[in-house]
Amino acid sequence: MFEFTITAQDGRARNGRFATPHGRLQTPVFAPVGTQATVKTLTPEHLKGINASLVLSNTYHLYLRPGDELIREMGGLHNFMQWPNPMLTDSGGFQVFSLSKTRKIDEDGVNFKSHIDGSIHRFTPERSIQIQNNLGADIIMAFDECADPNDHAYIKQAMERTHRWAERSLAAHTRPDEQALFGIVQGGVSPELRAVSAGFIASLPFPGIAIGGLSVGETKDEMYNTLDVVTPLLPENKPRYLMGVGTPEDLIHGVARGVDIFDCVLPTRLARHHSAFAPEGRLNLMNATFARDSRPIDESCDCYTCQTFTRAYIRHLIVAREFLAATLISIHNLRALIRLMEEMRGLIASGKLTENIPRLLERWQGNAARKNTSLERDFD
């Protein structure tokens, strides 16, 4: 279990297979985010229909509601939400980072206030792992401290604490044969600290390694430069997961730099704000220009939405405030990113990804996101 096999490479990009208890992942892969044991507006059948193979859920949110013990009693997260394929849970560290005004960090762990009712709770590495063991996802995360990338005086302290917490997370993990525990590389946008962190996390017996602390306020160039430092220092025989990153251009740049796993709330969040990925750039489907547009969102897309409905119909749903609009746009946006990953896997297999990077970036240029902010990874 948890064997990672590289099947093809093109430059630093690679295709791989990662074995989990709920199926084998083909990488590189994009994971829809199901924060509270559901990908917003979609059913598991919708996810199967867009060929999603991995879903992420959130430790912080499920701990608060309905509770990890309840989910364990219900047979674990897969059974609870009726998703039969691989799942990943984060450690709750990023949500604690987002609660900077209502949390207190010490060497042992973090005290924080619930965003639901203001009650006080405490996460330690041991508690985070216990919660994730109860949830039962195939891939789980070590508890880490995600620091503001612009707070250079604090980044080193947070990185060193993350390293100590990584060792404690490993010691606390009780289901290593059933759940792959990934360590997390931190260090802000400092090349020196990132190199130190990559070396330390790579030295520990994690079956996979995550890269955290990106898409939290740094520039695109800083993100890509950080990946240029980190990925060459990570073991070739372990999957690499770039946490919370998922714009089309970031997927392209990340795959080209050797990243294997991605997740982001962006596709479904955009959908709930009427925005769709399209060849001509992001479309705000509420605009009156689409009132009589008989085309699908993307004529080249094979998703249910594009094969069935027009832009005019989706705009009508938006104006009428029908929930179906968010469902249909979410289906398309997620399928667009999954198709992009499928295309890149094919190009890697044929040895043609590197030469096609400019073409892919040009195609997706109009769908580029604004400067990275933590909003894309906050309480979705």
Wavefront OBJ file of the C-alpha trace (Angstrom):
o trace
v 0.000 0.000 0.000
v 1.024 3.614 -0.733
v 3.575 2.590 -3.352
v 4.327 5.444 -5.755
v 5.501 4.486 -9.233
v 6.688 6.973 -11.849
v 5.473 5.860 -15.282
v 6.743 8.699 -17.484
v 8.772 11.904 -17.219
v 9.244 15.010 -19.327
v 11.734 17.420 -17.811
v 10.763 17.702 -14.142
v 7.130 16.782 -14.840
v 6.161 13.202 -14.179
v 3.251 10.792 -14.477
v 2.775 8.442 -11.577
v 0.554 5.904 -9.844
v -0.090 6.121 -6.110
v -1.748 3.097 -4.493
v -4.296 3.791 -1.713
v -6.862 1.619 0.096
v -9.650 3.126 -2.027
v -7.988 2.939 -5.417
v -4.939 3.937 -7.393
v -4.449 7.614 -8.187
v -3.084 8.627 -11.581
v -0.891 11.679 -11.113
v -0.630 14.580 -11.660
v -4.127 14.947 -10.224
v -6.428 17.793 -9.169
v -8.678 17.204 -6.146
v -12.034 18.980 -5.724
v -12.463 20.328 -2.199
v -15.265 18.887 -0.068
v -14.686 21.002 3.044
v -17.570 19.662 5.129
v -17.794 16.168 3.601
v -19.399 17.560 0.464
v -18.147 19.330 -2.646
v -20.486 22.300 -2.608
v -23.629 21.876 -4.797
v -22.465 18.479 -6.140
v -23.277 14.845 -5.348
v -20.781 11.965 -5.491
v -22.401 10.953 -8.780
v -21.590 14.373 -10.232
v -17.962 13.883 -9.155
v -17.800 10.474 -10.804
v -19.275 12.008 -13.963
v -16.424 14.537 -14.263
v -13.850 11.781 -13.624
v -12.737 13.121 -10.239
v -10.502 10.578 -8.539
v -9.509 12.322 -5.292
v -11.540 14.541 -2.943
v -10.181 16.674 -0.094
v -12.041 17.281 3.155
v -11.258 19.475 6.136
v -10.202 18.348 9.599
v -11.011 21.634 11.369
v -14.567 21.857 10.025
v -15.449 18.187 10.529
v -14.027 18.235 14.057
v -16.361 21.120 14.922
v -19.355 19.744 13.018
v -20.547 16.960 13.134
v -17.501 15.689 15.084
v -14.825 13.180 14.179
v -16.078 10.600 16.695
v -19.511 10.612 15.060
v -17.947 10.132 11.633
v -15.880 7.240 12.973
v -19.048 5.656 14.393
v -20.689 6.043 10.959
v -17.951 3.996 9.342
v -15.501 6.768 8.440
v -15.569 9.622 5.989
v -15.913 7.502 2.844
v -19.008 5.771 4.152
v -20.412 8.926 5.742
v -20.405 10.925 2.509
v -20.717 7.940 0.147
v -17.521 8.644 -1.784
v -15.854 5.319 -2.697
v -12.591 6.663 -4.111
v -9.441 8.097 -2.460
v -9.766 10.973 -0.008
v -7.360 13.414 1.605
v -7.773 15.438 4.791
v -5.703 18.459 5.765
v -4.496 18.865 9.338
v -6.476 21.959 10.309
v -3.284 24.003 10.400
v -4.296 26.369 7.639
v -7.678 27.146 9.191
v -5.922 27.897 12.472
v -3.633 30.243 10.500
v -6.736 31.944 9.105
v -7.994 32.522 12.655
v -4.983 34.689 13.501
v -7.055 37.151 15.542
v -8.648 34.475 17.719
v -5.893 31.898 18.278
v -2.836 31.501 20.451
v 0.132 29.322 19.444
v 2.582 27.742 21.880
v 5.155 24.986 21.531
v 2.672 22.257 22.363
v -0.184 23.352 20.070
v -2.809 25.988 19.321
v -5.837 27.331 21.182
v -8.508 28.783 18.926
v -12.105 29.968 18.904
v -14.721 28.195 16.828
v -15.988 30.363 13.985
v -19.418 28.786 14.606
v -20.119 29.607 18.252
v -16.962 31.148 19.724
v -16.184 28.127 21.913
v -12.524 27.474 22.760
v -10.720 24.437 21.332
v -7.152 23.138 21.224
v -5.249 21.365 18.466
v -1.906 19.678 19.038
v -0.101 17.450 16.552
v -1.386 14.429 18.477
v -4.985 15.693 18.483
v -4.925 16.554 14.780
v -3.680 13.072 13.917
v -6.239 11.453 16.217
v -9.043 13.368 14.488
v -7.734 12.381 11.063
v -7.377 8.746 12.145
v -11.051 8.879 13.120
v -12.051 10.447 9.800
v -10.227 7.692 7.927
v -9.063 9.418 4.736
v -6.444 7.649 2.610
v -4.006 10.590 2.798
v -3.632 12.725 5.931
v -1.403 15.650 6.872
v 1.041 16.357 9.672
v 0.063 19.310 11.848
v 2.043 22.380 10.816
v 2.241 26.110 11.370
v 1.534 28.162 8.270
v 3.128 31.589 8.737
v 2.550 34.848 6.882
v 5.096 34.769 4.019
v 5.759 38.477 4.508
v 6.620 38.103 8.201
v 10.255 37.213 7.617
v 11.204 37.495 11.291
v 8.701 34.806 12.254
v 8.976 32.355 9.335
v 12.068 30.579 10.681
v 10.459 30.056 14.085
v 7.283 28.676 12.511
v 9.280 26.376 10.214
v 11.285 24.919 13.095
v 8.090 24.353 15.082
v 6.576 22.640 12.034
v 9.561 20.268 12.001
v 9.090 19.363 15.660
v 5.370 18.906 15.103
v 6.106 16.663 12.091
v 8.030 14.274 14.339
v 5.224 14.302 16.885
v 2.641 13.692 14.150
v 4.564 10.624 12.994
v 4.755 9.281 16.535
v 1.011 9.812 17.061
v -0.114 8.116 13.821
v -1.889 4.842 14.683
v -3.004 3.681 11.232
v 0.102 3.807 8.995
v -0.998 0.741 7.004
v -4.353 2.351 6.166
v -3.540 6.064 5.937
v -0.553 7.753 4.294
v 0.733 10.568 6.510
v 2.412 13.370 4.526
v 4.900 15.792 6.051
v 4.716 19.469 5.114
v 7.538 21.724 3.908
v 7.332 25.309 5.194
v 9.698 28.307 5.129
v 7.751 31.115 3.488
v 9.342 32.472 0.323
v 12.886 32.263 1.676
v 14.981 29.980 -0.582
v 17.340 29.197 2.268
v 14.597 28.219 4.721
v 12.712 26.241 2.097
v 15.852 24.244 1.325
v 16.353 23.512 5.028
v 12.724 22.479 5.456
v 12.699 20.290 2.346
v 15.806 18.486 3.571
v 14.413 17.920 7.057
v 10.956 16.694 5.987
v 12.509 14.476 3.295
v 14.674 12.837 5.973
v 11.617 11.578 7.876
v 9.739 8.369 6.932
v 6.713 10.030 5.341
v 5.256 8.197 2.276
v 4.552 11.576 0.649
v 5.476 15.231 1.061
v 3.320 18.340 0.900
v 4.437 21.886 0.131
v 2.512 24.301 2.348
v 2.511 28.019 2.958
v 1.891 29.055 -0.650
v -1.097 30.839 -2.176
v -1.330 32.812 1.077
v -0.331 36.278 -0.098
v 2.908 35.868 -2.041
v 3.233 36.766 -5.728
v 3.045 34.225 -8.535
v 6.771 34.574 -9.203
v 7.532 33.946 -5.538
v 5.411 30.795 -5.638
v 7.097 29.447 -8.764
v 10.575 30.350 -7.481
v 9.814 28.500 -4.255
v 8.798 25.392 -6.210
v 12.028 25.683 -8.198
v 13.927 25.453 -4.912
v 11.865 22.758 -3.201
v 10.911 20.065 -5.717
v 14.483 19.162 -6.781
v 15.286 18.489 -3.105
v 12.403 16.048 -2.566
v 12.657 12.271 -3.059
v 11.789 11.107 -6.562
v 9.963 8.052 -5.227
v 7.363 9.947 -3.159
v 4.332 11.974 -4.340
v 4.442 15.757 -3.922
v 1.345 17.712 -2.954
v 1.053 21.493 -3.434
v -1.564 22.533 -0.918
v -4.446 24.853 -1.776
v -3.275 25.800 -5.272
v -5.545 25.381 -8.273
v -5.767 28.136 -10.885
v -5.180 26.752 -14.395
v -1.866 28.589 -14.783
v -0.683 27.386 -11.364
v -1.503 23.786 -12.285
v 0.549 24.111 -15.462
v 3.509 25.713 -13.696
v 3.284 23.236 -10.823
v 3.176 20.126 -13.010
v 6.105 21.430 -15.047
v 8.061 21.735 -11.772
v 7.344 18.185 -10.635
v 4.245 18.525 -8.446
v 1.863 15.540 -8.415
v -1.224 16.524 -6.366
v -3.214 19.775 -6.213
v -6.428 20.994 -4.575
v -8.314 24.275 -4.443
v -11.769 25.667 -3.635
v -11.496 28.075 -6.581
v -13.567 26.200 -9.220
v -16.649 25.799 -7.039
v -16.288 29.205 -5.392
v -16.168 30.854 -8.814
v -19.241 28.864 -9.829
v -21.237 30.199 -6.884
v -20.306 33.690 -8.082
v -21.487 32.945 -11.642
v -17.970 32.680 -13.104
v -16.956 29.933 -15.535
v -13.696 28.882 -17.168
v -13.908 29.370 -20.946
v -11.544 29.576 -23.941
v -12.000 33.347 -24.131
v -11.301 33.771 -20.413
v -13.455 33.688 -17.328
v -17.089 34.373 -18.099
v -19.429 36.191 -15.726
v -22.546 34.386 -16.855
v -24.814 36.911 -15.183
v -23.911 39.471 -17.852
v -26.773 40.459 -20.141
v -24.617 39.648 -23.198
v -25.345 35.948 -22.559
v -29.147 36.317 -22.440
v -29.526 34.981 -26.012
v -26.241 33.076 -26.326
v -27.069 29.600 -27.607
v -23.522 28.259 -27.196
v -22.383 26.069 -24.315
v -19.843 27.511 -21.894
v -17.094 25.728 -23.859
v -17.833 23.974 -27.137
v -14.773 21.730 -26.686
v -15.802 20.548 -23.208
v -17.239 17.067 -22.664
v -18.938 17.796 -19.324
v -22.668 17.296 -18.765
v -23.236 21.046 -18.534
v -21.605 21.854 -21.864
v -23.143 18.865 -23.605
v -26.647 19.813 -22.465
v -27.201 23.495 -21.688
v -26.649 26.920 -23.242
v -25.110 30.023 -21.751
v -28.539 31.640 -22.084
v -30.178 28.957 -19.923
v -27.508 29.166 -17.239
v -27.833 32.959 -17.157
v -31.600 32.547 -16.739
v -30.994 30.291 -13.720
v -28.634 32.863 -12.211
v -31.079 35.744 -12.679
v -33.890 33.590 -11.275
v -31.649 32.687 -8.314
v -31.997 28.978 -8.946
v -29.486 26.767 -7.122
v -29.030 24.660 -10.245
v -26.863 27.419 -11.738
v -24.088 26.833 -9.201
v -24.315 23.078 -9.738
v -23.997 23.330 -13.514
v -21.123 25.812 -13.433
v -19.337 23.771 -10.737
v -19.582 20.661 -12.912
v -18.004 22.552 -15.790
v -15.290 24.362 -13.813
v -14.107 21.194 -12.090
v -14.216 19.175 -15.290
v -12.186 21.904 -17.042
v -9.347 21.503 -14.531
v -9.562 17.716 -14.523
v -9.432 17.752 -18.341
v -6.363 19.978 -18.145
v -4.681 17.435 -15.872
v -5.647 14.598 -18.209
v -4.202 16.523 -21.132
v -0.940 17.149 -19.281
v -0.664 13.473 -18.327
v -1.003 12.604 -22.011
v 1.654 15.136 -22.997
v 4.050 13.845 -20.354
v 3.520 10.288 -21.579
v 4.412 11.341 -25.131
v 7.356 13.491 -24.021
v 5.724 16.660 -25.340
v 4.685 18.613 -22.246
v 7.697 20.942 -22.143
v 7.219 22.101 -25.719
v 3.487 22.636 -25.135
v 3.766 24.708 -21.930
v 3.616 28.056 -23.831
v 0.517 26.903 -25.722
v -1.231 25.767 -22.537
v -0.419 28.992 -20.719
v -1.645 31.089 -23.640
v -4.900 29.133 -23.771
v -5.574 29.663 -20.070
v -4.210 33.200 -19.812
v -7.656 34.792 -19.704
v -8.538 32.575 -16.741
v -5.612 33.761 -14.627
v -6.415 34.663 -11.045
v -5.715 37.897 -9.272
v -2.720 38.091 -6.938
v -2.713 35.133 -4.545
v -4.630 35.664 -1.336
v -5.718 33.371 1.454
v -9.333 33.911 0.381
v -9.018 31.019 -2.052
v -8.265 28.653 0.829
v -10.257 30.038 3.705
v -13.655 28.915 5.001
v -15.246 27.561 1.828
l 1 2 3 4 5 6 7 8 9 10 11 12 13 14 15 16 17 18 19 20 21 22 23 24 25 26 27 28 29 30 31 32 33 34 35 36 37 38 39 40 41 42 43 44 45 46 47 48 49 50 51 52 53 54 55 56 57 58 59 60 61 62 63 64 65 66 67 68 69 70 71 72 73 74 75 76 77 78 79 80 81 82 83 84 85 86 87 88 89 90 91 92 93 94 95 96 97 98 99 100 101 102 103 104 105 106 107 108 109 110 111 112 113 114 115 116 117 118 119 120 121 122 123 124 125 126 127 128 129 130 131 132 133 134 135 136 137 138 139 140 141 142 143 144 145 146 147 148 149 150 151 152 153 154 155 156 157 158 159 160 161 162 163 164 165 166 167 168 169 170 171 172 173 174 175 176 177 178 179 180 181 182 183 184 185 186 187 188 189 190 191 192 193 194 195 196 197 198 199 200 201 202 203 204 205 206 207 208 209 210 211 212 213 214 215 216 217 218 219 220 221 222 223 224 225 226 227 228 229 230 231 232 233 234 235 236 237 238 239 240 241 242 243 244 245 246 247 248 249 250 251 252 253 254 255 256 257 258 259 260 261 262 263 264 265 266 267 268 269 270 271 272 273 274 275 276 277 278 279 280 281 282 283 284 285 286 287 288 289 290 291 292 293 294 295 296 297 298 299 300 301 302 303 304 305 306 307 308 309 310 311 312 313 314 315 316 317 318 319 320 321 322 323 324 325 326 327 328 329 330 331 332 333 334 335 336 337 338 339 340 341 342 343 344 345 346 347 348 349 350 351 352 353 354 355 356 357 358 359 360 361 362 363 364 365 366 367 368 369 370 371 372 373 374 375 376 377 378 379 380
